[in-house]
Amino acid sequence: MLKGIHLSLMIGPAVPLPAPQSVIDALVSVQVTSGKEKSGFQLTFALSKKSLLMTTLLPVGYFDPMITRVIIIVSLGGFPNAIMDGMVTRQELTPSSEPGQSTLTITGEDLSILMDVVEMPFMRYPATPDIGQIYAILAKYLVFGIVPLAIPPFINDVPLPTKKIPTHQGTDLAYLKKLANDHAYVFYVEPGPLPGESIAYWGPDIRIPVPQPALNINMDAHTNVEAMSFSLDGLAKKIVVLGVYDPVTGKVPIPVPLPNVNIFRPPLGLRPTIPSKVEFPDWSFKEEFPGIIDKALGVLARSSDSITVQGSLDVLRYGHVLRSRMLVGVRGAGMAYDGLYYVNSVTHNIKRGEYKQSFQLSRDGLISITPKVPV
């Protein structure tokens, strides 16, 4: 690995153990993608006819899907970063007649895949609010080191058993995401902070407010990214107009426009993009309180950002491991596009002597809200 950067790989059923030296020697590349709702990884190994991977490890099931757990840790400057904790879902062997060209590719997903393999035939939660259902479901996965972190919804309605009994059908993951979608929340499993531990987060899409070190472009010796491109979508913003009946007669419709502001992610641009669309959802006249309040909050929570940024960097030059679901500063792009951004997704590409990342950022408007960003 690069000087100052160390890769640790742990593989095994149940409790992953440090990979043997033969596996580390055969490792060609590592790719980890951390997205909004799901993360995945891919390991590529070089094979020979007499390698330990071909003669022993593959036959005994060392890389078997849905049995093998993989933990990937990158240490930068002595500080460990758990960038993946997941299960193998697929293996691909590509033999070649050319010496040293045979490869084994292992693909997997984060630990949320464990919640998507068993379909519940019929599970009921009488007089149980959604937050209680969430913790009841996630308690089963504590044995895998998955710690639940759930935030109660704004409207925490407890259904009366005589009127409605919440019913869980399908997989745990599908039901968790359904409940999250009902409240405009998100659900994902984040690795760390310690190896073998993960956090199952169910709640609003709130990004950690502490900014990461700035990404610098076009700043001569201070430049620490390889490329960045900025895009402003004039059709991303819209005004949603709800229809509610007047409280006196309950018959006269009153239009109520909702601001195009994400209530969970504060604006990062001084000059927001002007909405170009107007939408009248057909459900607004059909919903009653508190359902319409919950859906209105959902509209505000799903407000999209109009500015997106695509880029790539070399971790050694950047000096840090860029993490998704956090804030990061941008410098050198000019007055319009400098400032803070949300990190939507990050892809780690690791090879011997190379550690690069590609990333996607977003925010809602032009011109920074801060006079400077953290360096």
C-alpha positions in Angstrom: 0.0 0.0 0.0 0.9 3.7 -0.2 3.1 5.2 2.5 0.8 6.2 5.4 -2.1 4.1 4.1 -2.7 0.6 5.2 -5.5 -1.8 4.1 -6.9 -4.4 6.4 -9.1 -7.2 5.1 -11.1 -9.5 7.4 -13.0 -12.5 6.0 -14.9 -15.4 7.4 -18.3 -16.9 8.4 -19.9 -15.5 11.6 -16.8 -13.7 13.0 -14.5 -12.5 10.3 -10.8 -13.0 10.9 -7.8 -11.3 9.3 -7.3 -12.7 5.8 -4.3 -15.0 5.4 -1.2 -13.7 3.6 -1.9 -15.7 0.5 -5.3 -13.9 0.1 -3.7 -10.5 0.6 -0.9 -11.3 -1.9 -3.5 -12.3 -4.5 -5.6 -9.2 -4.0 -5.5 -6.9 -7.1 -8.1 -4.3 -6.4 -10.8 -3.2 -4.0 -13.9 -1.1 -4.9 -16.3 0.1 -2.3 -19.4 2.3 -3.1 -21.2 4.1 -0.3 -24.5 5.5 -1.5 -27.6 7.0 0.0 -29.5 3.8 1.0 -27.2 0.9 0.2 -23.4 0.2 0.0 -21.5 -2.5 -1.9 -18.0 -3.8 -2.5 -16.0 -5.8 -5.0 -12.7 -7.6 -4.5 -10.6 -8.8 -7.4 -8.0 -11.5 -6.9 -5.3 -12.8 -9.3 -5.2 -16.6 -9.6 -2.9 -19.4 -10.7 -3.6 -23.1 -11.0 -1.6 -23.9 -7.8 -2.6 -20.9 -5.7 -4.1 -21.5 -2.3 -7.3 -19.8 -3.4 -7.9 -22.3 -6.2 -6.7 -25.5 -4.5 -8.1 -24.9 -1.0 -10.1 -21.8 -0.2 -12.6 -21.9 -3.0 -13.4 -25.6 -2.6 -14.0 -25.4 1.1 -16.3 -22.4 0.8 -14.1 -19.5 2.0 -15.8 -17.1 -0.4 -19.3 -18.6 -0.4 -22.2 -16.1 -0.9 -24.4 -15.2 2.1 -22.1 -17.1 4.5 -18.9 -15.1 4.2 -18.7 -11.7 5.9 -16.1 -9.2 4.8 -14.8 -6.2 6.7 -12.6 -3.6 4.9 -10.6 -1.2 7.0 -8.4 1.6 5.6 -5.9 3.2 8.1 -4.7 6.6 7.1 -2.1 8.2 9.4 -2.7 5.5 12.0 -6.5 6.2 12.2 -8.7 3.3 11.1 -11.7 3.9 8.8 -14.1 1.0 8.4 -15.4 1.6 4.9 -17.3 -1.7 4.5 -18.9 -4.4 6.6 -21.0 -6.7 4.5 -21.8 -10.1 3.1 -20.6 -11.8 -0.1 -23.5 -12.1 -2.5 -21.7 -13.3 -5.7 -18.4 -14.8 -6.9 -17.2 -14.9 -10.5 -14.2 -17.0 -11.7 -12.6 -15.9 -15.0 -10.0 -18.5 -16.2 -7.5 -17.5 -18.8 -5.0 -19.3 -21.0 -2.5 -16.5 -20.4 -0.3 -16.9 -17.3 -1.4 -14.7 -14.4 -4.5 -13.5 -16.1 -7.1 -15.7 -14.3 -9.2 -13.7 -11.8 -11.7 -14.3 -9.0 -14.1 -11.4 -8.4 -16.1 -11.3 -5.1 -19.1 -9.0 -4.9 -21.2 -8.1 -1.9 -23.4 -5.7 -0.1 -23.6 -4.1 3.3 -25.2 -6.0 6.2 -28.7 -4.7 5.3 -28.8 -7.6 2.8 -29.3 -9.9 5.9 -32.7 -8.2 6.4 -33.8 -9.0 2.8 -33.6 -12.7 2.7 -36.5 -14.0 4.8 -40.0 -13.0 4.0 -42.3 -12.7 7.0 -45.6 -14.5 6.3 -47.8 -12.5 8.7 -46.5 -10.4 11.6 -48.8 -8.1 13.6 -48.0 -5.2 15.9 -51.2 -4.3 17.8 -51.3 -0.8 19.4 -47.6 -0.4 18.5 -46.3 2.9 17.1 -43.9 2.8 14.1 -40.9 3.5 16.3 -41.7 0.5 18.5 -42.0 -1.7 15.4 -38.6 -0.5 14.1 -36.8 -1.4 17.3 -38.6 -4.8 17.5 -37.4 -5.7 14.0 -33.8 -4.5 14.4 -33.4 -6.2 17.8 -32.9 -9.5 15.8 -29.7 -8.2 14.2 -27.8 -7.2 17.3 -26.0 -10.6 17.1 -24.3 -9.3 13.9 -23.1 -6.2 15.7 -25.8 -4.0 14.2 -26.8 -1.3 16.7 -30.2 0.3 15.9 -30.5 4.1 15.9 -34.1 5.2 15.2 -35.6 8.7 15.5 -39.4 8.9 16.2 -41.4 10.5 13.4 -43.0 13.9 13.9 -46.5 12.4 13.9 -46.2 9.4 16.1 -49.7 7.9 15.7 -50.7 4.8 17.8 -53.4 3.0 15.9 -56.3 1.6 18.0 -56.5 -2.2 17.7 -60.3 -1.9 17.1 -59.6 0.1 14.0 -56.3 -0.9 12.6 -53.5 -3.4 13.4 -50.2 -2.8 11.6 -49.2 -5.9 9.7 -45.7 -6.8 8.6 -45.5 -8.8 5.3 -42.4 -9.3 3.2 -38.8 -9.0 4.3 -37.7 -6.9 7.2 -35.8 -4.6 4.9 -38.8 -4.0 2.7 -41.0 -3.2 5.7 -38.4 -0.9 7.3 -38.1 1.1 4.0 -41.8 1.2 3.7 -42.2 2.8 7.1 -39.3 5.1 6.3 -41.0 6.2 3.1 -44.3 6.8 4.9 -42.6 9.4 7.0 -40.1 10.7 4.4 -37.3 9.1 6.4 -34.4 7.0 5.2 -33.0 3.7 6.3 -29.5 2.4 5.8 -26.7 0.4 7.6 -23.4 2.3 8.1 -20.2 0.4 9.0 -18.2 1.3 12.1 -17.2 3.1 14.1 -15.3 0.0 15.2 -14.6 -3.1 13.1 -17.4 -5.6 13.4 -19.9 -3.0 14.4 -22.5 -1.2 12.3 -25.3 1.3 12.9 -28.8 0.7 11.4 -30.1 4.3 11.0 -33.9 4.9 10.6 -34.7 8.6 10.6 -34.6 11.9 8.6 -31.9 12.3 6.0 -29.7 14.6 8.1 -26.1 15.0 7.1 -23.5 15.2 9.9 -23.0 19.0 10.2 -19.2 18.9 10.9 -17.6 19.7 7.5 -14.7 17.5 6.2 -11.5 19.1 4.9 -12.1 21.2 1.8 -11.8 19.9 -1.8 -9.6 22.4 -3.7 -9.6 22.8 -7.5 -7.6 25.2 -9.7 -5.5 26.4 -6.7 -2.0 25.5 -7.9 -0.1 23.8 -5.0 -3.2 23.7 -2.8 -5.1 21.6 -5.4 -6.1 18.3 -3.9 -8.6 16.9 -6.4 -8.0 15.5 -9.8 -11.2 16.7 -11.5 -14.6 18.4 -10.6 -17.6 19.3 -12.8 -20.6 21.3 -11.7 -24.1 21.1 -13.0 -27.1 23.3 -12.3 -30.5 21.7 -13.2 -33.2 24.3 -13.8 -35.9 21.7 -13.7 -35.0 20.2 -10.3 -37.1 22.6 -8.2 -40.9 22.6 -8.0 -43.7 24.1 -6.0 -46.2 21.6 -4.6 -49.7 23.0 -4.0 -51.8 21.0 -1.5 -55.6 21.2 -1.4 -57.3 21.3 2.0 -60.9 22.0 2.9 -61.8 25.0 5.0 -62.2 24.1 8.7 -65.7 25.7 9.0 -67.7 24.0 6.3 -65.3 21.3 5.3 -66.4 21.8 1.6 -64.5 24.8 0.2 -61.1 23.8 -1.1 -58.1 26.1 -0.2 -54.8 25.8 -2.1 -51.8 25.8 0.2 -48.4 26.1 -1.6 -45.5 24.4 0.1 -42.0 26.0 0.0 -39.3 24.1 -1.9 -37.1 23.7 1.1 -35.7 20.5 2.5 -36.6 20.7 6.2 -33.8 18.2 7.2 -31.0 19.8 5.2 -30.6 23.5 5.6 -29.9 25.6 2.5 -26.2 25.9 1.6 -26.6 28.5 -1.1 -27.4 32.2 -0.7 -29.2 32.3 -4.1 -31.5 29.3 -4.4 -32.7 28.1 -7.7 -36.2 29.4 -8.7 -38.8 26.6 -9.0 -39.9 25.9 -12.5 -42.6 23.4 -12.0 -46.0 23.5 -10.2 -47.5 20.2 -9.0 -50.9 19.5 -7.6 -50.8 16.0 -5.9 -54.1 14.1 -6.2 -53.8 12.7 -2.7 -54.1 16.0 -0.9 -58.0 16.2 -0.9 -58.2 12.5 0.1 -56.0 12.6 3.2 -57.2 13.6 6.7 -55.3 14.9 9.7 -52.7 13.8 10.7 -52.1 12.0 7.5 -51.9 15.1 5.3 -49.5 16.8 7.8 -47.2 13.7 7.6 -47.3 13.7 3.8 -46.7 17.5 3.6 -43.6 17.0 5.8 -42.6 14.3 3.4 -42.9 16.7 0.4 -40.6 19.1 2.2 -38.1 16.4 3.2 -37.8 15.1 -0.4 -37.1 18.5 -1.9 -34.2 18.0 -4.3 -31.0 19.9 -4.8 -30.5 21.7 -8.1 -26.7 21.7 -8.1 -24.7 18.5 -8.4 -20.9 17.9 -8.5 -19.0 15.0 -9.9 -15.3 14.6 -9.2 -12.4 12.4 -8.3 -9.4 12.7 -6.0 -6.2 10.9 -4.8 -6.5 10.1 -1.1 -2.8 10.5 -0.5 -2.9 14.1 -1.9 -6.2 14.9 -0.2 -4.8 13.6 3.1 -8.2 12.2 4.3 -10.8 9.6 3.5 -13.8 11.4 2.1 -17.0 10.0 3.7 -20.6 10.1 2.3 -23.6 11.4 4.2 -21.5 14.3 5.6 -20.6 17.9 4.6 -17.6 19.0 2.7 -16.2 22.4 1.5 -15.2 23.3 -2.1 -12.7 26.0 -3.0 -11.3 27.3 -6.2 -14.5 26.9 -8.3 -15.4 30.6 -8.2 -17.9 32.7 -6.2 -20.9 30.9 -7.6 -20.0 27.4 -6.8 -17.6 27.6 -3.8 -18.9 26.7 -0.4 -20.3 23.7 1.5 -21.9 20.7 -0.2 -23.6 17.5 0.9 -21.7 14.3 0.0 -24.3 12.0 -1.5 -22.0 9.1 -2.6 -18.4 8.0 -2.6 -16.7 5.2 -4.4 -13.3 3.9 -3.1 -10.9 2.5 -5.7 -7.9 0.8 -4.1 -5.0 -0.9 -5.9 -1.4 -1.5 -4.9 0.3 1.9 -4.8 -3.0 3.7 -5.5 -6.0 4.9 -3.5 -8.5 7.1 -5.4 -12.1 8.1 -4.8 -14.9 9.4 -7.0 -17.7 11.4 -5.4 -21.0 13.1 -6.0 -22.0 16.3 -4.1 -25.1 18.4 -4.1 -26.6 21.6 -2.7 -29.6 23.8 -3.4 -28.3 27.1 -4.7 -25.4 29.4 -5.8 -23.0 31.4 -3.7 -21.7 30.2 -0.4 -23.5 31.0 2.9 -20.2 31.1 4.7 -17.3 33.5 4.1 -14.8 30.6 4.0 -14.9 26.8 4.4 -12.8 24.6 6.7 -9.4 23.9 5.2 
